[in-house]
Each structure stands twice: as structure tokens, then as C-alpha cells.
Amino acid sequence: MQDRKGSSGKGSTESISGTGSGSVNGSVSGNGSGSGNGAASPTLTTVAVSGSPSALAAKWVPPAPLDSARAFGYLQQLCKIGSRTTGTAGMITQQKLLQDHFEKLGGKVVWQSFTHKHPLNNGPVEVKNMIVQWRPELKERVLLCSHYDTRPLPDRDPKNPKGLFVGANDGGSSTALLMELGHAMPNLKVNVGVDFVFFDAEELVYTAPNGTSLGDFFIGSTYFAQRLVDEPSDRVYRSGILMDMIGDKDLQIYWEEVGFQNAPTVAREVWEIAKQLGIKEFVPKVVHSVRDDHLPLIQIARIPVIDIIDFDYPTVASRTRSYWHTMADTPDKCSGDSITKVATVVMEWLKRQPK
């Protein structure tokens, strides 16, 4: 594998083009229908802008208990740790922070620990997936996933490819989203169990002097998926949502092709919910095909999982100055409103899961 993600928008060295209109066929069996009505709409507050009382703009206010400022604060907190690469002190600090956070909210934290060969010295490095279980007594469950490791170096940075990479959008934003969504989970009425899964070692990869990649992708999610196959239980994941790079200030989220092909019911459910809630950043159109942590879940564990991802960072028009995998992927490029817009849609999707 040449690179983690491929699309027409980021110039990845591994491009899997996806420019269809969304009329892709094929699926993995077991999609939940998730249909339902009566969505509670978020609040839109009108405020004066540009010094003119007649100039009005809609201000995003997410439904309680979600809070955009608090979500952005979580993102800042994560980035202040610095690099959170697999097996480093920064990752260990993050793991303690997250465990304390979710246990205080009432989640049951379970760790999946194993070792993997480090790409630089071939020695063992500890990899730890973190699972936060809500209503662990229920057998029928859904997955909400994020990778929480950061790429070791900003290898696409035009000035300093060996500098510090804090991964505000890439790794941080989806982790902050689940931290924020945790506030809703104790009182959220759901018919299924919910597991937040934080995958480690999504991209424990370095770039060699000749431009090739050293290391492996999707290490944590592959281990998680394989464990589900090798150690079957009476717990069943009916479907799932992976989130990645959802904090962009200029948010546009399209259907991702691989997820749409393999979990079309879930994709249509989620984007229909966004439409009903008036969250226009969700656009029901296939634009990118992305290699991400949903691949092992689909291919190994046979779970229909979609990827909610804004691969254009910051925008399609600005792709030549993308912040992706550069030192510029910092919190100031992100928005708490973007995080809570995605969280609002996902929260409503959870509420509509049938028995």
C-alpha cells in the first residue's frame, strides 16, 4: 500500500478514483433499516452580522447536550498533547485522558492490546484499541469508530516534513466528536448497544528517502476485525459508522464510495437524517473512494460500515495547499460547529435504530 487514503481531492499516491453520482450497486448483508420519523431539529438562531440589523445569518446551535465550544475544547486538549503516534508517551497520555473521560460519563472501557513490528527498528511496539461500551448487556450492537493515533511525521509538509504533526483534523476531530457524544450517551434512548471504538496504528507509516512507505496501515482495525472472526460471541454488530477528518471549518461530506457500495442502506439513512435536520454539509453524492479503517471491518468482519469523511481539507479549490499530513493541520483550521453537526446526525441515527 502506497498511502492511507486515495481520492481525486488530495493527490494521494494511492488513488482510487470515485466520481460517480452515487448510483453504485452491491452491499454486505446485514444492514439495519434504521428508518424512523420525528427527528428533533437543532436550533438555528438568527443574529445580526456586518453591523447591519437587517443582515441576518443562521447560527448553529446543536441539540442538548451537545456543545460546540466544549467539543472544540476537547480538540484543543488533544492537540496540546502533541504527537499521539502509536506507542509514544503522547499516545499513553491520550489513552489515560480518554479512559478518565469516558469512565466519568458512565462508559465501560475495554482495551485490546497487542504488539506489532515497528517500521523503523523492527522491534515490538504496543498497539492498543480502546473500546467504550454503552449498554454492554445488549447483544445487538452498532459501532462508532475513529482512529486516535497520529501519523508520525507531517511528510507532506512543503517546508518541514520531519516537524511536529498534531493531527487536529486527521485523528483529533473524530476523537473529539466521540468525547463530545459521550455526554449524550447515558440518557440517550437507544434500542441497541453502542460501542465507541478508537483504533490505534491506523497509519504507523514513515516515508523512506526514495518515497516509498515504511510500515503498515489499519493495524488496529485489522486486529479488531480479525478478533471478531476468530473469537465469535453472541454479540452482533449490525452496522457501523467510521468518522475521520470531520472538523474542517469548510465542511463538505459526500458519500464515500467503498462504504456506499458495501453499506448503501446505512449511507442513505445517515444522509437522509442530515437532510431532515437541515444539515446541508452532507451531500448525497459519491465523490471520493477512500482506503480507511472501514476496509477491515467490511472485508474481514463483514460488518456494513460507512466512512463519514471530508477528504478535501480545506476545499477542493484549495487542494494544492491542503493541510493534510502537514504541520498546518492544527485546531485553528477546524470548527466545533463542524464536529457537532456530524455528532448531531450520528446521535439521531442511534436514536432511530430499530429493535
N, C-alpha and C positions, 0 to 999 in steps of 0.2 A: 504494500500500500504506500503510495507516494505522499498522501496528505490526508488529513482528517476529513475535511469537508470538500465537496465539489459542487460548483454551480456556475452559472453564467455571470454571477454578480460579484465574485470575489477573486477571480483569477487563480483559483486553486490549481496546484499541479496535478491533481486528480479530478478531472472534470467529468461529471455525469450529467449531461445536458438534460434539462427538463423545461420545455417551453410550451407544453400543451395547455389546453383550455380547461382541463380538469375532467375530461370525459375518459378517464382511464379505467379499465376493467380489471377484475381479479381481486381476490381477497383471501385472508386467512379466516378460517371458520371460527366461530365463537364470538362474534361481535355482539355486544349488548345493544338493545334497541335504544334505550335511554330516552325515549320520547316522553314529552310531557309539556304541559302548558302552565300558564300562570307565573311567568318569571317576574321576580321583583326587580323593577328598573332602578338603576343607580340614579343619584341625584345630579342634575345639571343646574348649576347656579349661574345666573346672568350677572355679569359685573361690567362696569364701565371701563373702557380702555382708551388709550391715546388721548386722555384728558378731555374727552368729549362725552357728555352724559348720554348722547344718542347712540354712541358706538358701543354695542354690546357684544360680548363674547361668552360662550358657554364654558364654565369652569367645571372640570371633572371632580366629582366627589364620589368616591366608591361607597358601596353599601357597607354598613356596620357589620362586623367590627374592623373591616379593612381600613388602613390609614396610609396614604401615600407618603407622608413625611416620615412616618415610622419605618416603612419599607425602604425608603431611600437611606435612612439612618442605618439600617442593617447592612445595606450595600457598602456604605462608607466604613462601617465597623470591620467588615470582612477585608476590604482593601487596605485598611490600616495595618493589618497583619503583614502585608507584603505578599511575597510569593507563597503559594499554597500548593506547591508541587508535591507529588506523592512521596511519602517517606521523609519529608523535611520537617524542621522544627515548626515552620509556619503551618503546615498541614496538621500537626499534632495540636497546635494552639487552636486552630479552627475546629477540630474534632471535639475538643473539650467545650468550646463555646457553644457548639450546636447541641451537644448532649445536654448541657445545663439548660439551654433554652427550651428544648422540647420536653424535657422531663418536668420542668416547672409548669408547662402548659398541659401536662397530663398524658403526653405520648409515651409509649413504651419503646425504648431504644434497644435495638439489637444490632450487633456488629458481625460482619463477615470478614474475617482476617485470613490472609494467606500471603505467601511470598512469591515474588516474580523476579526474573533476572533484570538487573539494571542495565540499560543500554550502553552506559559509559564504561563500567568496570566489571560487568558480568556477575557482580556479587548480588546477594539477595536483598531485595527492598520490600518492606512490608506494605501491603495494599489492604485498605480497609473500606469496605462498603458499609454505609450506615443506613439502617432501616428504622423508620419511625412508624410504629403501628398504632392505628386508631381503631377502636372496637376490635381488638385482636381475637375475640371469641367467635366472630363471624367467619364462616368458611368461604363464602362468596366474596371476592375482593377485587379492587381495582388498584392500579399502580399510578403514582405520580412521581416522575423521575427527573433528576438533574445530575450532571456531573459536578463535583465540587473541587476537583483538582484544577490547578492552573498549568498551562504549558510552561516548561522550564525556562524558556527564553523568548523574547519578542523577536523571533527570527525573520519576520517580515518588516522590521523597522528599518527605514531607509538610512538612518543615521547611526543607530546603536543596536544592532541585532543581538548583542550579548548583554544588554542592560536589564533593568528590572521590569518584569511583566506582572501586573497585579490582576489582570483579567476581570475588570469591572463588569463588562457585559458578557464576556466569554467565561462562564463559570460562576461569576459573582451574582449576576442579576437573577438567574433562576434559583440559586441557593437562597438569596434574599426573599424571593417570592414565596418559597415554601416556609421560610421563617415567618413571614407575614401571614400566610394562610393558616399556620398553626394556631393563631389566635381564634380562628373561626371554628376549628375542628371540635373542641369539647362540646359545643352546643349545636353543631350542625346536624340537622335531621337527615340521616342517610340510611338507605336500605342495605348497604354493603359495607364490608370492612375496607379501610383505605390504608395503603402503605405509601409513605414517602420514602423513596429510595435515592440515596446520594451515592452515585458511582464514583469510585476512585480510579485513577490511572486511565482516564478517558484518552489522554494524549501525553503519555510519558515518552516523548519523542524529541530528539535533538536532530539538527541538520548538520550533516558532515560537510567538510570543506568542498567536496565535489558536488554538493547539492542534494545528495540522497538522504533519506530519513534513517535515523538510528533509533530503534525502539518499536514498540507496538501500540496500537490503538485499541480502545474499547476493552481493556483488560478487566476492569471491574465488572462491566455489564456482561461480558462473556462468561466470567466466573459465575455471576448471579444466575444467568440463564441456564448454564450447564448444571448447576446445583438443582434447579427445578426439575430437570430431566433425570438426573442420577439419583435424586432423593425425593421421589414423588410423595405427596401427602394429600390429605383430604381438603387442603386449601386450594382454591382455584382462582386464578387471576382471569377475569372475563375480558378485560381490556386495559389499556393504559395510555397515558399521555407523557411524553418526554418534552421537557422545556429547555431551551438553550438560546442564549443571546436574545432575551426578550426585554432588555432595558433601554434600548435605543430611544433617544429623545424623539426621533422621527420614525415612529413605529409603523411598519407595514408587514403584516403577517399573511402569507399566502399558504395555500395547501402545499405541503412538501410531497414530492412525487412518490417516494418509496412508501411513506406512511399512507398516502391516499390509495395507492394500489393495494396495499395489504390490510388496511383498516378503513375502507371507504365509509362505512356506517358511522364510525366514531368521528371521522373528519367532518362529515356532513352535519352530525349532531352539534359539534362544537361551533362550527361556523354559523349554523342556524341560530344557536343561542346568542352568539355575538350580535347577529343581525337584530334579533328581538330586543336585545338590551341597548341597541343603538351604538355599539362599539364598532365604528367603521374601519378601524385599523385591521380587522380581519377581512381579507379579500378572498372570496371563494374561487380561486384560480390557481392552477399549478404553474409555478414559475421556476422553482429550483428542485433539483434532486440532490439530496444531502446524505453523505455517509456519516452516521452518528450512532449514539448508543441504542437507538431503537432497532438497529440491524440484528444484534444477537437475540434480542427479545422476540423478534419476528421469526428469524431463521432457525434458532435453536429451540427456544421455549414455545414457539408457535402461539405467542400472545399478540393479538392485534393492537399495535401501538402506533400512534401518530407522533410527529415531531412538530411542536409549535416553536418556530424559529424565525427570526428576522435576519436573514443572511446578508442583507445589504446594510452595511454599517459604515457610514451613516445612511447613504442613499444610493440608489442605482446611478444617479447622475454623478455622484462623487466617488465612484468605485476606484478611481485612480489614486485617491487619498484615503483609502479605507483604513480604519483604526484596527482592523482585525489582526491579531498577533503582532501588535506593535506596542511601544511604550505609551501610546496615546489612548489605549483602552483603559480609561480612568473614569471615576464616578461623574465628573463634570460632563461627560458625553452621554450620560444616562438620565433617566427620569423616574421618580417614584410613581408618577401617574401611569407611565407605561407598564411598570411592574404590576400595579393594582388593577389595571384594565385586564391584563391577562389573568390575574388571580380571580377577578370577578367572574369571568367566563368559566374558568375551571371550577370555581366554587358552585356555580349554578349547574354545571354538568354533573357534579357529585350529587347535588340535591335531586336531580331528575333520574338517577339510576333506579331502574325498577328492581323489585324483589326477585 
